[in-house]
Amino acid sequence: MSMGLRVLTVALAATLPAQAQEADPRAGRDFFQTYCWQCHGKSGAGTGPMAEMLAIAPPDLTTLSDRNGGTFPTEQTLMQIDGRSPLLAHGGDMPIFGAFLEADQNVPLKVESGQPVLVSPELANLISYLQSLQGE
């Protein structure tokens, strides 16, 4: 293969979309049980030991789909978790563990519109776990 063809091949490969990494709800559960349960409760029902100290009660994360017409609100959920949409109860983004959701490489996560949104693998895993809680 000529040098010019190799450069063109590498350049074309760089423009292709990254392979979607399959989110792991078990890894998301581990993240949740480390960083989120204190407010949202072990089951995600909003009954964690810190919930009573908050001015705004944490939502029941097991009913997100029910409260959104039967569809899991992926985009709204990820935007609240990663700080793109501020949470009044947190004074903005989720400051306690926000740094743990940062990554050098992001993965695409498809939202309701069908468009991919780039998020950290940890956030993709957490969203996958929250989806698994629906209807429990």
FIMARRO-231505 format. One line per field, with one value per residue: residue in three letters; x, y, z of N, C-alpha, C, O in turn; residue number from 1. Coordinates in nm, 4 decimals, decimal comma. Atoms other than C-alpha are relative to their C-alpha. Last residue first. Example, Ala and Ser with C-alpha at 12.3 -4.5 7.8 and 13.67 -1.06 7.14 Angstrom:
2
resn	(SER  ALA)
n.xx	(-0,0820  0,0890)
n.yy	(-0,1190  -0,1190)
n.zz	(-0,0060  0,0000)
ca.xx	(1,3670  1,2300)
ca.yy	(-0,1060  -0,4500)
ca.zz	(0,7140  0,7800)
c.xx	(-0,0770  0,0900)
c.yy	(0,1090  0,1200)
c.zz	(0,0730  0,0000)
o.xx	(-0,0261  0,1936)
o.yy	(0,2198  0,1181)
o.zz	(0,0899  0,0665)
resi	(2  1)
//
This chain:
136
resn	(GLU  GLY  GLN  LEU  SER  GLN  LEU  TYR  SER  ILE  LEU  ASN  ALA  LEU  GLU  PRO  SER  VAL  LEU  VAL  PRO  GLN  GLY  SER  GLU  VAL  LYS  LEU  PRO  VAL  ASN  GLN  ASP  ALA  GLU  LEU  PHE  ALA  GLY  PHE  ILE  PRO  MET  ASP  GLY  GLY  HIS  ALA  LEU  LEU  PRO  SER  ARG  GLY  ASP  ILE  GLN  MET  LEU  THR  GLN  GLU  THR  PRO  PHE  THR  GLY  GLY  ASN  ARG  ASP  SER  LEU  THR  THR  LEU  ASP  PRO  PRO  ALA  ILE  ALA  LEU  MET  GLU  ALA  MET  PRO  GLY  THR  GLY  ALA  GLY  SER  LYS  GLY  HIS  CYS  GLN  TRP  CYS  TYR  THR  GLN  PHE  PHE  ASP  ARG  GLY  ALA  ARG  PRO  ASP  ALA  GLU  GLN  ALA  GLN  ALA  PRO  LEU  THR  ALA  ALA  LEU  ALA  VAL  THR  LEU  VAL  ARG  LEU  GLY  MET  SER  MET)
n.xx	(-0,0260  0,1028  0,1364  0,0827  0,0340  0,1014  0,1267  0,0495  0,0453  0,1280  0,0977  0,0303  0,0767  0,1359  0,0635  0,0475  -0,1049  -0,0070  -0,1237  -0,0584  -0,0951  -0,1317  -0,0816  0,0093  0,1321  0,1112  0,1139  0,1188  0,1308  0,0693  0,1434  0,0669  -0,0824  -0,0816  -0,0816  0,0706  -0,0058  -0,1317  -0,0118  -0,0708  -0,0639  -0,1391  -0,0186  -0,0258  -0,0590  -0,0621  -0,1446  -0,0312  0,0087  0,0942  -0,0250  0,1250  0,0427  -0,0031  -0,1316  -0,1112  0,0065  -0,0297  -0,1449  -0,0695  0,0244  -0,0673  -0,1462  -0,0481  -0,1070  -0,1302  -0,0429  0,0869  -0,0304  0,0258  0,1435  0,0745  -0,0314  0,1221  0,0610  -0,0616  0,0030  0,1090  -0,0482  -0,0112  0,0838  0,1143  0,0033  -0,0753  0,0755  0,1171  -0,0211  -0,0131  -0,1305  0,0137  -0,0067  0,1332  0,0238  0,0876  -0,0593  0,0350  0,1054  0,1180  0,0197  0,0984  0,1356  0,0161  -0,1106  -0,0137  0,1149  -0,0175  -0,1128  0,0491  0,0826  -0,0969  -0,0634  0,0810  0,0053  0,0049  0,1216  -0,0320  0,0764  0,0839  -0,0590  0,0466  0,1112  0,1276  0,0184  0,0361  0,1398  0,0851  0,0015  0,0739  0,1417  0,0432  0,0041  0,1196  0,1176  0,0062  -0,0821  0,0855)
n.yy	(0,0922  0,1027  -0,0390  -0,0147  0,1334  0,0585  -0,0670  0,0538  0,1365  -0,0138  -0,0431  0,1146  0,0947  -0,0529  0,0132  0,1382  0,0881  0,0028  0,0539  -0,1017  0,0399  -0,0612  0,0848  -0,0507  0,0245  -0,0576  -0,0430  0,0558  -0,0522  0,0972  0,0111  0,0420  -0,0435  0,1038  -0,0523  0,0227  0,1431  0,0319  -0,0415  0,1012  0,1008  -0,0301  0,0884  0,1388  0,0020  -0,1295  0,0155  0,0689  -0,0925  0,0521  -0,0132  -0,0593  -0,0807  -0,1436  -0,0553  0,0627  -0,0363  -0,1423  -0,0195  0,0623  -0,0813  -0,1292  0,0108  -0,1311  -0,0465  -0,0014  0,1358  0,0639  -0,0545  -0,1435  -0,0217  0,0323  -0,1003  -0,0378  0,1207  0,0303  0,1455  0,0706  0,0667  0,1453  0,0583  -0,0909  -0,0818  -0,1232  -0,0872  -0,0610  -0,1450  -0,0618  0,0177  0,0128  -0,1343  -0,0557  -0,1096  0,0469  0,1198  0,1284  0,0665  -0,0854  -0,0742  0,0610  -0,0543  -0,1454  -0,0748  0,0444  -0,0482  -0,1451  -0,0203  0,0288  -0,1135  -0,1038  0,0453  -0,0389  0,1111  -0,0423  0,0439  0,0951  -0,0167  0,1160  0,0964  -0,0081  0,0917  -0,0698  -0,0970  0,0746  0,0434  -0,1192  -0,0427  0,1014  -0,0160  -0,1245  0,0254  0,0799  -0,0852  -0,0898  -0,1206  -0,1181)
n.zz	(-0,1118  -0,0132  0,0354  -0,1200  -0,0496  0,0893  -0,0326  -0,1277  0,0268  0,0697  -0,1005  -0,0868  0,0823  0,0089  -0,1318  -0,0172  -0,0505  -0,1460  -0,0541  -0,0859  -0,1031  0,0122  0,0850  0,1370  0,0571  -0,0760  0,0805  -0,0642  0,0407  0,0842  -0,0179  0,1221  0,1117  0,0634  0,1083  0,1262  0,0288  0,0558  0,1390  0,0782  -0,0841  -0,0340  -0,1139  0,0369  0,1338  0,0181  -0,0095  -0,1253  -0,1118  -0,0988  -0,1439  -0,0464  0,1153  -0,0242  0,0350  -0,0711  -0,1407  -0,0127  0,0108  -0,1126  -0,1188  0,0147  0,0032  0,0445  -0,0886  0,0667  0,0307  0,0983  0,1328  -0,0036  -0,0254  0,1238  0,1022  0,0720  0,0569  0,1286  0,0079  0,0677  0,1209  -0,0117  0,1046  0,0125  0,1211  -0,0229  -0,0909  0,0642  0,0114  -0,1318  -0,0621  -0,1454  -0,0583  -0,0239  0,0933  0,1074  0,0615  -0,0607  0,0776  0,0186  -0,1251  -0,0889  0,0117  0,0003  -0,0597  -0,1395  -0,0767  -0,0118  -0,0912  -0,1355  -0,0400  -0,0353  -0,1255  -0,1153  -0,0946  -0,1400  -0,0663  -0,1052  -0,1236  -0,0291  -0,0919  -0,1375  -0,0255  0,0162  -0,1088  -0,1217  0,0132  -0,0080  -0,1399  -0,0765  0,0314  -0,0652  -0,1453  -0,0246  0,0164  -0,1161  0,0089  0,0000)
ca.xx	(-3,9702  -4,1235  -3,8131  -3,5002  -3,3235  -3,3392  -3,1562  -2,8836  -2,8435  -2,8230  -2,5482  -2,3548  -2,3760  -2,2662  -1,9634  -1,8753  -1,8600  -2,1193  -2,1518  -2,5115  -2,6391  -2,9529  -3,2478  -3,4830  -3,5271  -3,1557  -2,8795  -2,5625  -2,2363  -1,9186  -1,6732  -1,2973  -1,0861  -1,3623  -1,5572  -1,8324  -1,6136  -1,5550  -1,9276  -1,9390  -2,0404  -2,1051  -2,4191  -2,4837  -2,6502  -2,7339  -2,7923  -3,1627  -3,1964  -3,0701  -2,9034  -2,9490  -2,6129  -2,4978  -2,3978  -2,6869  -2,9550  -2,8513  -2,8323  -3,1868  -3,3373  -3,1746  -3,2703  -3,6313  -3,7411  -4,0638  -4,3914  -4,5545  -4,2671  -4,3781  -4,4033  -4,0550  -3,8978  -4,0785  -3,7879  -3,5878  -3,8207  -3,7213  -3,4957  -3,6880  -3,6131  -3,4816  -3,2571  -3,1969  -3,4720  -3,3099  -2,9714  -3,0653  -3,1865  -3,5580  -3,5728  -3,6988  -3,3625  -3,3569  -3,0536  -3,1930  -3,1868  -2,9980  -2,7316  -2,7821  -2,6102  -2,2311  -2,1177  -2,4359  -2,5062  -2,1570  -2,1939  -2,5384  -2,3937  -2,1232  -2,4025  -2,6029  -2,3173  -2,3482  -2,2483  -1,9750  -2,0820  -1,8069  -1,6795  -1,8281  -1,6067  -1,3987  -1,0797  -1,1100  -1,1121  -0,7917  -0,6208  -0,7178  -0,6045  -0,2680  -0,2243  -0,3188  -0,0619  0,2095  0,1411  0,0000)
ca.yy	(-0,2765  -0,1102  0,0869  -0,0152  -0,1467  0,1988  0,3349  0,0738  0,1679  0,5359  0,4491  0,2519  0,5371  0,7775  0,5621  0,5260  0,9063  1,0742  1,1724  1,2174  1,0102  1,1225  0,8860  1,1531  0,9499  0,9486  0,7231  0,7146  0,7678  0,6933  0,9422  0,9105  1,0916  1,0514  1,2606  1,0951  1,0585  1,4347  1,4920  1,2902  1,5307  1,8282  1,6968  1,9953  2,3085  2,3788  2,0092  2,0360  2,2957  2,0548  2,2160  2,0761  2,0058  1,9000  1,5386  1,3847  1,6258  1,6031  1,2240  1,2030  1,4508  1,2725  0,9231  0,9938  0,6267  0,5996  0,4953  0,8401  1,0165  0,9710  0,5968  0,5931  0,7754  0,5559  0,3601  0,6795  0,7974  1,1609  1,3135  1,5386  1,9091  2,0844  1,7843  1,6542  1,3914  1,2398  1,1793  0,8295  0,7260  0,7087  0,8318  0,5013  0,4094  0,0694  0,1500  0,4966  0,8099  1,0327  0,8008  0,5643  0,7848  0,7568  0,4016  0,1997  0,3998  0,3343  -0,0386  -0,0383  0,1307  -0,1385  -0,3965  -0,1960  -0,2274  0,0012  -0,1545  0,0517  0,2154  0,1975  0,5461  0,7153  0,7171  1,0290  0,8803  0,5800  0,8132  0,9836  0,6492  0,5216  0,8457  0,8308  0,4665  0,5500  0,8295  0,6026  0,3374  0,0000)
ca.zz	(3,9582  3,6532  3,5655  3,7548  3,4420  3,2845  3,5887  3,5340  3,1675  3,2653  3,5165  3,2545  3,0022  3,2777  3,3575  2,9883  2,9688  2,7513  2,3867  2,2771  1,9850  1,8050  1,7907  1,9248  2,2419  2,3222  2,1873  2,3963  2,2110  2,4089  2,5546  2,5889  2,8442  3,0979  3,3470  3,5489  3,8592  3,8581  3,9051  4,2241  4,4996  4,2757  4,1042  3,8824  4,0094  4,3737  4,4223  4,5006  4,2266  3,9638  3,6659  3,3134  3,1475  3,4953  3,4251  3,6186  3,5049  3,1412  3,1608  3,2940  3,0470  2,7527  2,8634  2,9597  2,9755  2,7800  2,9447  2,9344  3,1086  3,4719  3,4156  3,2599  3,5556  3,8089  3,9586  4,0083  4,2828  4,2976  4,5626  4,8018  4,7687  5,0812  5,1479  5,5000  5,4788  5,1706  5,3386  5,4639  5,1181  5,0370  4,6795  4,5340  4,3814  4,5544  4,7717  4,8414  4,6233  4,8664  5,0087  4,7142  4,4590  4,4833  4,5664  4,5130  4,1963  4,0577  4,1312  3,9707  3,6615  3,6413  3,6522  3,3942  3,1436  2,8425  2,5107  2,3538  2,0341  1,7761  1,7074  1,4051  1,0971  1,0376  1,1848  0,9542  0,6533  0,7677  0,8344  0,4891  0,3221  0,4996  0,3948  0,0351  0,0239  0,1670  -0,0962  0,0000)
c.xx	(-0,0832  0,0241  -0,0956  -0,1472  -0,0885  -0,0439  -0,1125  -0,1350  -0,0564  -0,0587  -0,1387  -0,1064  -0,0398  -0,0874  -0,1434  -0,0714  -0,0549  0,1161  0,0024  0,1253  0,0496  0,0930  0,1405  0,0754  -0,0130  -0,1288  -0,1114  -0,1197  -0,1122  -0,1346  -0,0582  -0,1480  -0,0668  0,0822  0,0861  0,0771  -0,0721  0,0110  0,1320  0,0177  0,0813  0,0726  0,1459  0,0238  0,0201  0,0664  0,0712  0,1500  0,0396  -0,0021  -0,1125  0,0111  -0,1324  -0,0383  0,0068  0,1317  0,1178  -0,0103  0,0372  0,1498  0,0782  -0,0171  0,0676  0,1533  0,0568  0,1048  0,1335  0,0445  -0,0786  0,0290  -0,0354  -0,1488  -0,0769  0,0256  -0,1250  -0,0563  0,0508  0,0137  -0,1130  0,0533  0,0226  -0,0985  -0,1248  -0,0040  0,0722  -0,0730  -0,1231  0,0230  0,0088  0,1340  -0,0032  0,0009  -0,1322  -0,0251  -0,0832  0,0590  -0,0414  -0,1149  -0,1218  -0,0269  -0,0969  -0,1419  -0,0348  0,1172  0,0163  -0,1110  0,0253  0,1117  -0,0556  -0,0746  0,1040  0,0589  -0,0801  -0,0221  0,0059  -0,1300  0,0390  -0,0715  -0,0970  0,0653  -0,0456  -0,1200  -0,1331  -0,0261  -0,0462  -0,1466  -0,0920  -0,0119  -0,0846  -0,1488  -0,0503  -0,0139  -0,1290  -0,1241  -0,0212  0,0894)
c.yy	(0,0374  -0,0995  -0,1193  0,0257  0,0046  -0,1369  -0,0502  0,0633  -0,0641  -0,1382  0,0144  0,0355  -0,1216  -0,0912  0,0502  -0,0196  -0,1422  -0,0895  0,0156  -0,0627  0,1221  -0,0528  0,0534  -0,0876  0,0452  -0,0186  0,0503  0,0547  -0,0734  0,0605  -0,1031  -0,0181  -0,0318  0,0616  -0,1119  0,0553  -0,0349  -0,1473  -0,0378  0,0361  -0,0979  -0,1114  0,0093  -0,0835  -0,1435  0,0125  0,1334  -0,0139  -0,0664  0,0934  -0,0573  0,0073  0,0696  0,0858  0,1521  0,0690  -0,0581  0,0473  0,1462  0,0251  -0,0545  0,0874  0,1361  0,0075  0,1304  0,0522  -0,0105  -0,1386  -0,0752  0,0678  0,1476  0,0254  -0,0256  0,1055  0,0318  -0,1255  -0,0354  -0,1518  -0,0781  -0,0611  -0,1502  -0,0513  0,0872  0,0945  0,1315  0,0975  0,0725  0,1513  0,0735  -0,0243  0,0016  0,1376  0,0711  0,1077  -0,0487  -0,1172  -0,1346  -0,0757  0,0915  0,0819  -0,0457  0,0531  0,1473  0,0685  -0,0337  0,0581  0,1483  0,0227  -0,0172  0,1262  0,1004  -0,0469  0,0399  -0,1214  0,0420  -0,0352  -0,1099  0,0232  -0,1157  -0,1079  0,0122  -0,0901  0,0721  0,0950  -0,0748  -0,0372  0,1202  0,0391  -0,0989  0,0216  0,1225  -0,0321  -0,0742  0,0893  0,0881  0,1235)
c.zz	(0,1192  0,1120  0,0097  -0,0318  0,1237  0,0521  -0,0898  0,0365  0,1269  -0,0279  -0,0633  0,1030  0,0832  -0,0854  -0,0027  0,1335  0,0096  0,0413  0,1511  0,0589  0,0773  0,1092  -0,0193  -0,0991  -0,1452  -0,0786  0,0923  -0,0760  0,0730  -0,0402  -0,0956  0,0293  -0,1327  -0,1118  -0,0561  -0,1197  -0,1303  -0,0367  -0,0648  -0,1461  -0,0830  0,0743  0,0447  0,1254  -0,0416  -0,1369  -0,0108  0,0204  0,1313  0,1192  0,0864  0,1520  0,0308  -0,1187  0,0093  -0,0314  0,0769  0,1449  0,0170  -0,0078  0,1191  0,1246  -0,0016  0,0006  -0,0543  0,0966  -0,0718  -0,0438  -0,1077  -0,1334  -0,0049  0,0182  -0,1291  -0,1079  -0,0812  -0,0652  -0,1390  0,0116  -0,0660  -0,1288  0,0027  -0,1046  -0,0041  -0,1192  0,0277  0,0908  -0,0539  -0,0052  0,1322  0,0698  0,1511  0,0662  0,0217  -0,1062  -0,1182  -0,0759  0,0571  -0,0642  -0,0076  0,1249  0,1083  0,0135  0,0176  0,0703  0,1483  0,0880  0,0221  0,1021  0,1400  0,0442  0,0464  0,1333  0,1227  0,0892  0,1468  0,0700  0,0971  0,1333  0,0218  0,0844  0,1434  0,0253  -0,0107  0,1155  0,1246  -0,0104  0,0174  0,1463  0,0789  -0,0239  0,0751  0,1484  0,0289  -0,0075  0,1225  0,0000)
o.xx	(-0,0753  -0,0489  -0,0678  -0,2328  -0,1524  -0,1610  -0,2264  -0,2276  -0,1578  -0,1787  -0,2378  -0,1969  -0,1524  -0,2043  -0,2321  -0,1675  -0,1758  0,1693  -0,0162  0,1211  0,0693  0,0493  0,2268  0,0625  -0,0833  -0,1269  -0,1473  -0,1363  -0,1109  -0,1907  0,0024  -0,1848  -0,0485  0,0457  0,1271  0,0314  -0,0585  0,0882  0,1347  0,0480  0,1911  0,1954  0,2309  0,0216  -0,0709  0,1551  0,1938  0,1963  0,1036  0,1013  -0,2302  0,0111  -0,1621  -0,0373  0,1121  0,2103  0,1720  0,0612  0,1418  0,2106  0,1354  0,0800  0,1539  0,2127  0,0963  0,0855  0,1783  0,0107  -0,0280  0,0053  -0,1388  -0,2126  -0,1305  -0,0675  -0,1813  -0,0246  -0,0192  0,1220  -0,1972  0,0125  0,1353  -0,2192  -0,2324  0,0409  0,0102  -0,1169  -0,1283  -0,0057  -0,0747  0,1395  -0,0343  -0,1054  -0,1701  -0,0832  -0,0282  0,0850  -0,1385  -0,2301  -0,1906  -0,1356  -0,1934  -0,1589  -0,0053  0,1248  -0,0079  -0,0845  0,0500  0,0880  -0,0626  -0,0298  0,1132  0,0337  -0,0296  -0,0910  0,1014  -0,2088  0,0359  -0,0090  -0,2186  0,0926  0,0356  -0,2327  -0,1839  -0,1136  -0,1588  -0,2290  -0,1681  -0,1194  -0,1909  -0,2215  -0,1338  -0,1247  -0,2206  -0,1918  -0,1220  0,1840)
o.yy	(-0,0283  -0,1977  -0,2286  0,0113  -0,0954  -0,1731  -0,0637  -0,0070  -0,1337  -0,1594  -0,0280  -0,0438  -0,1701  -0,1120  -0,0117  -0,0961  -0,1609  -0,1654  0,1251  -0,1758  0,2291  -0,0754  -0,0147  -0,0693  -0,0180  -0,0731  -0,0152  0,1762  -0,1959  0,1411  -0,1372  -0,0866  0,0390  0,1644  -0,2024  0,0454  -0,1463  -0,1829  -0,0780  -0,0508  -0,1360  -0,1179  -0,0655  -0,0310  -0,2256  0,0958  0,1392  -0,0268  -0,0037  0,1156  -0,0535  -0,0966  0,1750  0,2085  0,2102  0,0954  0,0066  0,1392  0,1776  0,0659  0,0225  0,1452  0,1643  0,0740  0,1364  0,1556  -0,1207  -0,1822  -0,0983  0,1876  0,1857  0,0840  0,0677  0,1736  -0,0563  -0,1553  -0,0153  -0,2048  -0,1347  -0,0205  -0,1975  -0,0314  0,0444  0,2087  0,2261  0,2031  0,1954  0,2196  0,1595  -0,0967  0,1040  0,1908  0,1572  0,0790  -0,0994  -0,1070  -0,1934  -0,0617  0,1113  0,0727  0,0246  0,1698  0,2049  0,0679  0,0507  0,1383  0,1910  0,0790  0,0788  0,1958  0,1291  0,0150  0,1140  -0,2161  0,0094  0,0529  -0,2286  0,0607  -0,0966  -0,2185  0,0418  -0,0418  0,1221  0,0697  -0,0552  0,0158  0,1263  0,0281  -0,0625  0,0588  0,1103  -0,0333  -0,0182  0,1103  0,0767  0,1328)
o.zz	(0,2230  0,1253  -0,0398  0,0555  0,1565  0,0415  -0,0450  0,0772  0,1223  -0,0103  -0,0039  0,1290  0,0725  -0,0529  0,0561  0,1421  0,0236  -0,0398  0,2043  0,1074  0,0197  0,2220  -0,0747  -0,2201  -0,2240  -0,1890  0,1902  -0,0870  0,0846  0,0340  -0,1972  0,1248  -0,2317  -0,1689  0,0166  -0,2336  -0,1809  -0,1257  -0,1811  -0,2278  -0,0423  0,0706  -0,0039  0,2367  -0,0305  -0,1556  -0,0012  0,1338  0,2158  0,1823  0,0504  0,2181  -0,0255  -0,1079  -0,0170  0,0595  0,1665  0,1849  0,0738  0,0911  0,1962  0,1734  0,0816  0,0855  -0,1707  0,1606  -0,1033  -0,1539  -0,2176  -0,1488  -0,0596  -0,0693  -0,1888  -0,1511  -0,1460  -0,1804  -0,2383  0,0366  0,0037  -0,2376  -0,0118  -0,0914  0,0376  -0,1093  0,0764  0,0452  -0,0499  0,0930  0,1602  0,1692  0,2118  0,0983  -0,0577  -0,2109  -0,2160  -0,1958  0,0095  -0,0231  0,0925  0,1819  0,1380  0,0487  0,1224  0,1932  0,2346  0,1776  0,1349  0,2090  0,2168  0,1353  0,1658  0,2366  0,2070  0,0512  0,2173  0,1044  0,0645  0,2324  0,0222  0,0377  0,2311  0,0367  0,0897  0,1983  0,1702  0,0642  0,1140  0,2053  0,1291  0,0683  0,1647  0,2021  0,0892  0,0931  0,1923  0,0782)
resi	(136  135  134  133  132  131  130  129  128  127  126  125  124  123  122  121  120  119  118  117  116  115  114  113  112  111  110  109  108  107  106  105  104  103  102  101  100  99  98  97  96  95  94  93  92  91  90  89  88  87  86  85  84  83  82  81  80  79  78  77  76  75  74  73  72  71  70  69  68  67  66  65  64  63  62  61  60  59  58  57  56  55  54  53  52  51  50  49  48  47  46  45  44  43  42  41  40  39  38  37  36  35  34  33  32  31  30  29  28  27  26  25  24  23  22  21  20  19  18  17  16  15  14  13  12  11  10  9  8  7  6  5  4  3  2  1)
//
